[in-house]
Amino acid sequence: MVENATCNCACSEELTEEEMILQLDELIGEYQNKPGGLIPALQIVQSRFGYLPESVLKKISRDFGKPYSEVAGVVSFYSFFSTVPRGKNMVRVCLGTACYVRGGKEVLASVKKELGIDVGETTENRQFSLDVGRCFGACGLAPVIMVNDDVHQRVKPSKIGELLRAYAISEEGVTQ
């Protein structure tokens, strides 16, 4: 992971892919000739744009002198990377053994119902994306979900709506 990477996510600006490509040289320039620079460059680009569209990956591939298949392979290998736009809030439900046994599946069903999306999808208003994880290191406090970097422990399916509303941002930028 890149340390101290500033997130200037352009998600709200809705840049076109052409505008994204124009900004790439500035974002990845210092990593192009460094060994192991591909992953930090991808992280910076994703933190800026919110995701990594195919056209951006192709340009990164050319700039790094690597086959597109290698760059796409790195992106598909690490679950951190996304090739589709994500919501402002990433919700991850733990389905590791302890969480699963203690109700993780029911928590996931409640999150899916509340947001109206399935795993791997993003709400229409791009407020939330949903994913699952296998262990967040809080097994004794299962079931656990993460919203962005916040860990929520002993989550009850009946409290999911209340929990998610705390993260919902209206169009004016005020918490609902």
ROLOLO-475981 format. One record per residue (C-alpha): residue number from 1; residue in three letters; x, y negated, z. Coordinates in nm, 2 decimals, always signed. Layout:
# residues N
<rec><nr>NUM</nr><rest>ala</rest><u>X</u><v>Y</v><w>Z</w></rec>
...
# end
This chain:
# residues 176
<rec><nr>1</nr><rest>met</rest><u>+0.00</u><v>+0.00</v><w>+0.00</w></rec>
<rec><nr>2</nr><rest>val</rest><u>+0.11</u><v>-0.36</v><w>-0.06</w></rec>
<rec><nr>3</nr><rest>glu</rest><u>+0.18</u><v>-0.54</v><w>+0.26</w></rec>
<rec><nr>4</nr><rest>asn</rest><u>+0.03</u><v>-0.89</v><w>+0.30</w></rec>
<rec><nr>5</nr><rest>ala</rest><u>-0.15</u><v>-0.88</v><w>-0.03</w></rec>
<rec><nr>6</nr><rest>thr</rest><u>-0.39</u><v>-1.17</v><w>-0.04</w></rec>
<rec><nr>7</nr><rest>cys</rest><u>-0.73</u><v>-1.07</v><w>-0.17</w></rec>
<rec><nr>8</nr><rest>asn</rest><u>-0.85</u><v>-1.33</v><w>-0.41</w></rec>
<rec><nr>9</nr><rest>cys</rest><u>-1.12</u><v>-1.11</v><w>-0.54</w></rec>
<rec><nr>10</nr><rest>ala</rest><u>-1.28</u><v>-1.25</v><w>-0.85</w></rec>
<rec><nr>11</nr><rest>cys</rest><u>-1.59</u><v>-1.03</v><w>-0.80</w></rec>
<rec><nr>12</nr><rest>ser</rest><u>-1.81</u><v>-1.34</v><w>-0.75</w></rec>
<rec><nr>13</nr><rest>glu</rest><u>-1.66</u><v>-1.52</v><w>-1.04</w></rec>
<rec><nr>14</nr><rest>glu</rest><u>-1.76</u><v>-1.24</v><w>-1.29</w></rec>
<rec><nr>15</nr><rest>leu</rest><u>-1.46</u><v>-1.27</v><w>-1.51</w></rec>
<rec><nr>16</nr><rest>thr</rest><u>-1.47</u><v>-1.12</v><w>-1.86</w></rec>
<rec><nr>17</nr><rest>glu</rest><u>-1.22</u><v>-0.84</v><w>-1.94</w></rec>
<rec><nr>18</nr><rest>glu</rest><u>-1.05</u><v>-1.08</v><w>-2.17</w></rec>
<rec><nr>19</nr><rest>glu</rest><u>-1.00</u><v>-1.33</v><w>-1.89</w></rec>
<rec><nr>20</nr><rest>met</rest><u>-0.87</u><v>-1.06</v><w>-1.67</w></rec>
<rec><nr>21</nr><rest>ile</rest><u>-0.61</u><v>-0.96</v><w>-1.93</w></rec>
<rec><nr>22</nr><rest>leu</rest><u>-0.49</u><v>-1.32</v><w>-1.96</w></rec>
<rec><nr>23</nr><rest>gln</rest><u>-0.42</u><v>-1.32</v><w>-1.58</w></rec>
<rec><nr>24</nr><rest>leu</rest><u>-0.23</u><v>-0.99</v><w>-1.58</w></rec>
<rec><nr>25</nr><rest>asp</rest><u>+0.12</u><v>-1.12</v><w>-1.67</w></rec>
<rec><nr>26</nr><rest>glu</rest><u>+0.11</u><v>-1.35</v><w>-1.37</w></rec>
<rec><nr>27</nr><rest>leu</rest><u>-0.01</u><v>-1.08</v><w>-1.13</w></rec>
<rec><nr>28</nr><rest>ile</rest><u>+0.22</u><v>-0.79</v><w>-1.23</w></rec>
<rec><nr>29</nr><rest>gly</rest><u>+0.53</u><v>-0.97</v><w>-1.36</w></rec>
<rec><nr>30</nr><rest>glu</rest><u>+0.74</u><v>-0.90</v><w>-1.06</w></rec>
<rec><nr>31</nr><rest>tyr</rest><u>+0.66</u><v>-0.53</v><w>-1.05</w></rec>
<rec><nr>32</nr><rest>gln</rest><u>+0.72</u><v>-0.44</v><w>-1.42</w></rec>
<rec><nr>33</nr><rest>asn</rest><u>+1.09</u><v>-0.36</v><w>-1.39</w></rec>
<rec><nr>34</nr><rest>lys</rest><u>+1.09</u><v>-0.22</v><w>-1.04</w></rec>
<rec><nr>35</nr><rest>pro</rest><u>+1.11</u><v>+0.15</v><w>-0.98</w></rec>
<rec><nr>36</nr><rest>gly</rest><u>+0.78</u><v>+0.25</v><w>-0.82</w></rec>
<rec><nr>37</nr><rest>gly</rest><u>+0.62</u><v>-0.08</v><w>-0.92</w></rec>
<rec><nr>38</nr><rest>leu</rest><u>+0.31</u><v>+0.07</v><w>-1.09</w></rec>
<rec><nr>39</nr><rest>ile</rest><u>+0.11</u><v>+0.14</v><w>-0.78</w></rec>
<rec><nr>40</nr><rest>pro</rest><u>+0.17</u><v>-0.20</v><w>-0.61</w></rec>
<rec><nr>41</nr><rest>ala</rest><u>+0.08</u><v>-0.37</v><w>-0.94</w></rec>
<rec><nr>42</nr><rest>leu</rest><u>-0.24</u><v>-0.17</v><w>-0.97</w></rec>
<rec><nr>43</nr><rest>gln</rest><u>-0.33</u><v>-0.26</v><w>-0.61</w></rec>
<rec><nr>44</nr><rest>ile</rest><u>-0.28</u><v>-0.63</v><w>-0.67</w></rec>
<rec><nr>45</nr><rest>val</rest><u>-0.47</u><v>-0.63</v><w>-0.99</w></rec>
<rec><nr>46</nr><rest>gln</rest><u>-0.76</u><v>-0.44</v><w>-0.83</w></rec>
<rec><nr>47</nr><rest>ser</rest><u>-0.76</u><v>-0.67</v><w>-0.52</w></rec>
<rec><nr>48</nr><rest>arg</rest><u>-0.79</u><v>-0.97</v><w>-0.76</w></rec>
<rec><nr>49</nr><rest>phe</rest><u>-1.06</u><v>-0.82</v><w>-1.00</w></rec>
<rec><nr>50</nr><rest>gly</rest><u>-1.23</u><v>-0.57</v><w>-0.77</w></rec>
<rec><nr>51</nr><rest>tyr</rest><u>-1.18</u><v>-0.28</v><w>-1.01</w></rec>
<rec><nr>52</nr><rest>leu</rest><u>-0.96</u><v>-0.17</v><w>-1.30</w></rec>
<rec><nr>53</nr><rest>pro</rest><u>-1.13</u><v>-0.16</v><w>-1.64</w></rec>
<rec><nr>54</nr><rest>glu</rest><u>-0.99</u><v>+0.05</v><w>-1.93</w></rec>
<rec><nr>55</nr><rest>ser</rest><u>-0.87</u><v>-0.26</v><w>-2.12</w></rec>
<rec><nr>56</nr><rest>val</rest><u>-0.67</u><v>-0.38</v><w>-1.82</w></rec>
<rec><nr>57</nr><rest>leu</rest><u>-0.52</u><v>-0.03</v><w>-1.77</w></rec>
<rec><nr>58</nr><rest>lys</rest><u>-0.42</u><v>-0.02</v><w>-2.14</w></rec>
<rec><nr>59</nr><rest>lys</rest><u>-0.24</u><v>-0.36</v><w>-2.10</w></rec>
<rec><nr>60</nr><rest>ile</rest><u>-0.07</u><v>-0.24</v><w>-1.78</w></rec>
<rec><nr>61</nr><rest>ser</rest><u>+0.04</u><v>+0.08</v><w>-1.97</w></rec>
<rec><nr>62</nr><rest>arg</rest><u>+0.20</u><v>-0.13</v><w>-2.25</w></rec>
<rec><nr>63</nr><rest>asp</rest><u>+0.36</u><v>-0.38</v><w>-2.01</w></rec>
<rec><nr>64</nr><rest>phe</rest><u>+0.51</u><v>-0.10</v><w>-1.80</w></rec>
<rec><nr>65</nr><rest>gly</rest><u>+0.62</u><v>+0.10</v><w>-2.10</w></rec>
<rec><nr>66</nr><rest>lys</rest><u>+0.43</u><v>+0.41</v><w>-1.97</w></rec>
<rec><nr>67</nr><rest>pro</rest><u>+0.18</u><v>+0.63</v><w>-2.15</w></rec>
<rec><nr>68</nr><rest>tyr</rest><u>-0.19</u><v>+0.53</v><w>-2.09</w></rec>
<rec><nr>69</nr><rest>ser</rest><u>-0.25</u><v>+0.88</v><w>-1.96</w></rec>
<rec><nr>70</nr><rest>glu</rest><u>+0.01</u><v>+0.83</v><w>-1.69</w></rec>
<rec><nr>71</nr><rest>val</rest><u>-0.14</u><v>+0.51</v><w>-1.57</w></rec>
<rec><nr>72</nr><rest>ala</rest><u>-0.50</u><v>+0.65</v><w>-1.59</w></rec>
<rec><nr>73</nr><rest>gly</rest><u>-0.38</u><v>+0.96</v><w>-1.41</w></rec>
<rec><nr>74</nr><rest>val</rest><u>-0.24</u><v>+0.75</v><w>-1.12</w></rec>
<rec><nr>75</nr><rest>val</rest><u>-0.57</u><v>+0.56</v><w>-1.10</w></rec>
<rec><nr>76</nr><rest>ser</rest><u>-0.78</u><v>+0.87</v><w>-1.10</w></rec>
<rec><nr>77</nr><rest>phe</rest><u>-0.56</u><v>+1.05</v><w>-0.85</w></rec>
<rec><nr>78</nr><rest>tyr</rest><u>-0.59</u><v>+0.79</v><w>-0.57</w></rec>
<rec><nr>79</nr><rest>ser</rest><u>-0.94</u><v>+0.74</v><w>-0.44</w></rec>
<rec><nr>80</nr><rest>phe</rest><u>-0.85</u><v>+0.38</v><w>-0.35</w></rec>
<rec><nr>81</nr><rest>phe</rest><u>-0.86</u><v>+0.28</v><w>-0.72</w></rec>
<rec><nr>82</nr><rest>ser</rest><u>-1.18</u><v>+0.22</v><w>-0.91</w></rec>
<rec><nr>83</nr><rest>thr</rest><u>-1.25</u><v>+0.18</v><w>-1.28</w></rec>
<rec><nr>84</nr><rest>val</rest><u>-1.60</u><v>+0.05</v><w>-1.22</w></rec>
<rec><nr>85</nr><rest>pro</rest><u>-1.70</u><v>-0.27</v><w>-1.03</w></rec>
<rec><nr>86</nr><rest>arg</rest><u>-1.74</u><v>-0.22</v><w>-0.66</w></rec>
<rec><nr>87</nr><rest>gly</rest><u>-1.96</u><v>-0.41</v><w>-0.42</w></rec>
<rec><nr>88</nr><rest>lys</rest><u>-1.84</u><v>-0.67</v><w>-0.18</w></rec>
<rec><nr>89</nr><rest>asn</rest><u>-1.88</u><v>-0.41</v><w>+0.10</w></rec>
<rec><nr>90</nr><rest>met</rest><u>-1.75</u><v>-0.06</v><w>+0.07</w></rec>
<rec><nr>91</nr><rest>val</rest><u>-1.94</u><v>+0.19</v><w>+0.28</w></rec>
<rec><nr>92</nr><rest>arg</rest><u>-1.76</u><v>+0.52</v><w>+0.35</w></rec>
<rec><nr>93</nr><rest>val</rest><u>-1.94</u><v>+0.80</v><w>+0.53</w></rec>
<rec><nr>94</nr><rest>cys</rest><u>-1.71</u><v>+1.06</v><w>+0.69</w></rec>
<rec><nr>95</nr><rest>leu</rest><u>-1.80</u><v>+1.42</v><w>+0.60</w></rec>
<rec><nr>96</nr><rest>gly</rest><u>-1.51</u><v>+1.58</v><w>+0.77</w></rec>
<rec><nr>97</nr><rest>thr</rest><u>-1.59</u><v>+1.89</v><w>+0.98</w></rec>
<rec><nr>98</nr><rest>ala</rest><u>-1.66</u><v>+1.71</v><w>+1.31</w></rec>
<rec><nr>99</nr><rest>cys</rest><u>-1.87</u><v>+1.44</v><w>+1.15</w></rec>
<rec><nr>100</nr><rest>tyr</rest><u>-2.05</u><v>+1.69</v><w>+0.93</w></rec>
<rec><nr>101</nr><rest>val</rest><u>-2.14</u><v>+1.91</v><w>+1.22</w></rec>
<rec><nr>102</nr><rest>arg</rest><u>-2.25</u><v>+1.61</v><w>+1.43</w></rec>
<rec><nr>103</nr><rest>gly</rest><u>-2.49</u><v>+1.46</v><w>+1.17</w></rec>
<rec><nr>104</nr><rest>gly</rest><u>-2.27</u><v>+1.31</v><w>+0.90</w></rec>
<rec><nr>105</nr><rest>lys</rest><u>-2.49</u><v>+1.46</v><w>+0.63</w></rec>
<rec><nr>106</nr><rest>glu</rest><u>-2.80</u><v>+1.29</v><w>+0.78</w></rec>
<rec><nr>107</nr><rest>val</rest><u>-2.61</u><v>+0.96</v><w>+0.82</w></rec>
<rec><nr>108</nr><rest>leu</rest><u>-2.52</u><v>+0.98</v><w>+0.45</w></rec>
<rec><nr>109</nr><rest>ala</rest><u>-2.88</u><v>+1.05</v><w>+0.35</w></rec>
<rec><nr>110</nr><rest>ser</rest><u>-2.99</u><v>+0.75</v><w>+0.56</w></rec>
<rec><nr>111</nr><rest>val</rest><u>-2.73</u><v>+0.52</v><w>+0.39</w></rec>
<rec><nr>112</nr><rest>lys</rest><u>-2.83</u><v>+0.64</v><w>+0.05</w></rec>
<rec><nr>113</nr><rest>lys</rest><u>-3.20</u><v>+0.57</v><w>+0.12</w></rec>
<rec><nr>114</nr><rest>glu</rest><u>-3.13</u><v>+0.23</v><w>+0.28</w></rec>
<rec><nr>115</nr><rest>leu</rest><u>-2.91</u><v>+0.12</v><w>-0.02</w></rec>
<rec><nr>116</nr><rest>gly</rest><u>-3.10</u><v>+0.30</v><w>-0.29</w></rec>
<rec><nr>117</nr><rest>ile</rest><u>-2.78</u><v>+0.43</v><w>-0.44</w></rec>
<rec><nr>118</nr><rest>asp</rest><u>-2.59</u><v>+0.76</v><w>-0.45</w></rec>
<rec><nr>119</nr><rest>val</rest><u>-2.22</u><v>+0.83</v><w>-0.37</w></rec>
<rec><nr>120</nr><rest>gly</rest><u>-2.00</u><v>+0.66</v><w>-0.62</w></rec>
<rec><nr>121</nr><rest>glu</rest><u>-2.25</u><v>+0.39</v><w>-0.71</w></rec>
<rec><nr>122</nr><rest>thr</rest><u>-2.29</u><v>+0.02</v><w>-0.64</w></rec>
<rec><nr>123</nr><rest>thr</rest><u>-2.61</u><v>-0.17</v><w>-0.56</w></rec>
<rec><nr>124</nr><rest>glu</rest><u>-2.74</u><v>-0.39</v><w>-0.84</w></rec>
<rec><nr>125</nr><rest>asn</rest><u>-2.66</u><v>-0.71</v><w>-0.65</w></rec>
<rec><nr>126</nr><rest>arg</rest><u>-2.30</u><v>-0.58</v><w>-0.60</w></rec>
<rec><nr>127</nr><rest>gln</rest><u>-2.33</u><v>-0.61</v><w>-0.22</w></rec>
<rec><nr>128</nr><rest>phe</rest><u>-2.25</u><v>-0.25</v><w>-0.14</w></rec>
<rec><nr>129</nr><rest>ser</rest><u>-2.07</u><v>+0.05</v><w>-0.29</w></rec>
<rec><nr>130</nr><rest>leu</rest><u>-2.10</u><v>+0.40</v><w>-0.13</w></rec>
<rec><nr>131</nr><rest>asp</rest><u>-1.83</u><v>+0.67</v><w>-0.10</w></rec>
<rec><nr>132</nr><rest>val</rest><u>-1.75</u><v>+0.96</v><w>+0.13</w></rec>
<rec><nr>133</nr><rest>gly</rest><u>-1.44</u><v>+1.05</v><w>+0.32</w></rec>
<rec><nr>134</nr><rest>arg</rest><u>-1.31</u><v>+1.36</v><w>+0.48</w></rec>
<rec><nr>135</nr><rest>cys</rest><u>-1.16</u><v>+1.23</v><w>+0.80</w></rec>
<rec><nr>136</nr><rest>phe</rest><u>-1.12</u><v>+0.88</v><w>+0.95</w></rec>
<rec><nr>137</nr><rest>gly</rest><u>-0.93</u><v>+1.00</v><w>+1.26</w></rec>
<rec><nr>138</nr><rest>ala</rest><u>-1.21</u><v>+0.95</v><w>+1.51</w></rec>
<rec><nr>139</nr><rest>cys</rest><u>-1.34</u><v>+1.31</v><w>+1.53</w></rec>
<rec><nr>140</nr><rest>gly</rest><u>-1.43</u><v>+1.28</v><w>+1.90</w></rec>
<rec><nr>141</nr><rest>leu</rest><u>-1.66</u><v>+0.99</v><w>+1.82</w></rec>
<rec><nr>142</nr><rest>ala</rest><u>-1.84</u><v>+1.15</v><w>+1.53</w></rec>
<rec><nr>143</nr><rest>pro</rest><u>-2.03</u><v>+1.08</v><w>+1.32</w></rec>
<rec><nr>144</nr><rest>val</rest><u>-1.83</u><v>+0.79</v><w>+1.18</w></rec>
<rec><nr>145</nr><rest>ile</rest><u>-1.87</u><v>+0.55</v><w>+0.89</w></rec>
<rec><nr>146</nr><rest>met</rest><u>-1.65</u><v>+0.27</v><w>+0.77</w></rec>
<rec><nr>147</nr><rest>val</rest><u>-1.78</u><v>-0.05</v><w>+0.62</w></rec>
<rec><nr>148</nr><rest>asn</rest><u>-1.48</u><v>-0.22</v><w>+0.47</w></rec>
<rec><nr>149</nr><rest>asp</rest><u>-1.21</u><v>-0.19</v><w>+0.74</w></rec>
<rec><nr>150</nr><rest>asp</rest><u>-1.46</u><v>-0.17</v><w>+1.03</w></rec>
<rec><nr>151</nr><rest>val</rest><u>-1.51</u><v>+0.18</v><w>+1.19</w></rec>
<rec><nr>152</nr><rest>his</rest><u>-1.85</u><v>+0.25</v><w>+1.34</w></rec>
<rec><nr>153</nr><rest>gln</rest><u>-1.86</u><v>+0.55</v><w>+1.58</w></rec>
<rec><nr>154</nr><rest>arg</rest><u>-2.15</u><v>+0.77</v><w>+1.70</w></rec>
<rec><nr>155</nr><rest>val</rest><u>-2.36</u><v>+0.64</v><w>+1.42</w></rec>
<rec><nr>156</nr><rest>lys</rest><u>-2.73</u><v>+0.73</v><w>+1.43</w></rec>
<rec><nr>157</nr><rest>pro</rest><u>-2.92</u><v>+0.76</v><w>+1.10</w></rec>
<rec><nr>158</nr><rest>ser</rest><u>-3.21</u><v>+0.55</v><w>+1.25</w></rec>
<rec><nr>159</nr><rest>lys</rest><u>-2.96</u><v>+0.25</v><w>+1.30</w></rec>
<rec><nr>160</nr><rest>ile</rest><u>-2.82</u><v>+0.24</v><w>+0.95</w></rec>
<rec><nr>161</nr><rest>gly</rest><u>-3.05</u><v>-0.04</v><w>+0.83</w></rec>
<rec><nr>162</nr><rest>glu</rest><u>-2.95</u><v>-0.26</v><w>+1.12</w></rec>
<rec><nr>163</nr><rest>leu</rest><u>-2.58</u><v>-0.18</v><w>+1.08</w></rec>
<rec><nr>164</nr><rest>leu</rest><u>-2.58</u><v>-0.26</v><w>+0.70</w></rec>
<rec><nr>165</nr><rest>arg</rest><u>-2.79</u><v>-0.58</v><w>+0.74</w></rec>
<rec><nr>166</nr><rest>ala</rest><u>-2.50</u><v>-0.72</v><w>+0.94</w></rec>
<rec><nr>167</nr><rest>tyr</rest><u>-2.29</u><v>-0.70</v><w>+0.62</w></rec>
<rec><nr>168</nr><rest>ala</rest><u>-2.55</u><v>-0.81</v><w>+0.37</w></rec>
<rec><nr>169</nr><rest>ile</rest><u>-2.46</u><v>-1.15</v><w>+0.23</w></rec>
<rec><nr>170</nr><rest>ser</rest><u>-2.73</u><v>-1.36</v><w>+0.07</w></rec>
<rec><nr>171</nr><rest>glu</rest><u>-2.66</u><v>-1.55</v><w>-0.25</w></rec>
<rec><nr>172</nr><rest>glu</rest><u>-2.58</u><v>-1.86</v><w>-0.04</w></rec>
<rec><nr>173</nr><rest>gly</rest><u>-2.31</u><v>-1.68</v><w>+0.15</w></rec>
<rec><nr>174</nr><rest>val</rest><u>-2.50</u><v>-1.66</v><w>+0.47</w></rec>
<rec><nr>175</nr><rest>thr</rest><u>-2.54</u><v>-1.33</v><w>+0.66</w></rec>
<rec><nr>176</nr><rest>gln</rest><u>-2.90</u><v>-1.22</v><w>+0.65</w></rec>
# end
